[in-house]
Amino acid sequence: MRRTARGGFTLLEVVLAIAVLVAVASLGAALWTQAGDASLGAQQRERGLKLQRIGTFLRDQWSQRRVLDPLADDEDEAGLPRIVFSETGVTFPTAKAMLFGDAPLVEARYEVRRRSGGRADLWYIESPITRFGSDAALESRDRFEAERREVLLLAAGSFEVERYGPPVADDEDAGRDETEGGAEPRPGWFAFTDAEAERNDGIRLTVRYSGEEAVWVLVARPSR
């Protein structure tokens, strides 16, 4: 008479099966963690490179700006729009285009748009300059035939915009020690205020973006 096969598992078989499952689960968790860390590291490096690329292009554009007198009232002697520093960013004419590749001259504007909660977006706005000189003075709105925009940074953690120049009345304690004895206040970096400065000779943009920080400084020395 044949004996039937046993239908259950021994205690040893159950323990071995559990041990194998635990080992496989631990290995999978470790691999998942390593993959997540690698992904976060790659994202961090990509954010850093993004800030670096923006800063490099901004400095390249700035080096090819086309304003003879950055402190002119409205336009320089060639009829080009002047450099404008403001609490929202910087605008300047340049020979290096981003969005209009064939344009020999464009107006580049880097604009900080504030969000609630202290965050901000960085927009780039570009317009080709097709007229300048006496024609531009007659009809300035015809200078730009189109306008293109691109978001460079979304929801940056913070964006500080500072100007370089003499202090104004709203700059608390600015240049107080320099004014003693009749000396004029010394220029420095100040936040933009409602009071208009005599002049702004430079701008400093400090951005904090997903754990990365970049500082971009533009100084308005006379160029070509």
Protein Blocks (a to p, Z undefined) as FASTA:
>chain_A
ZZdddfbdcfklmmmmmmmmmmmmmmmmmmmmmmmmmmmmmmmmmmmmmmmmmmmmmmmm
mmmgccfblmbfkbcfkopacddddfkbccdddfbdfklmmlmbdcddddddddehhiac
ddddddddfbgcjllmmmmmlmpgbdcdddfbghifbdcddddddddfklghihklmmgg
hiacddddddddfbdcfbdcbdcddddeehiacdddddddddZZ
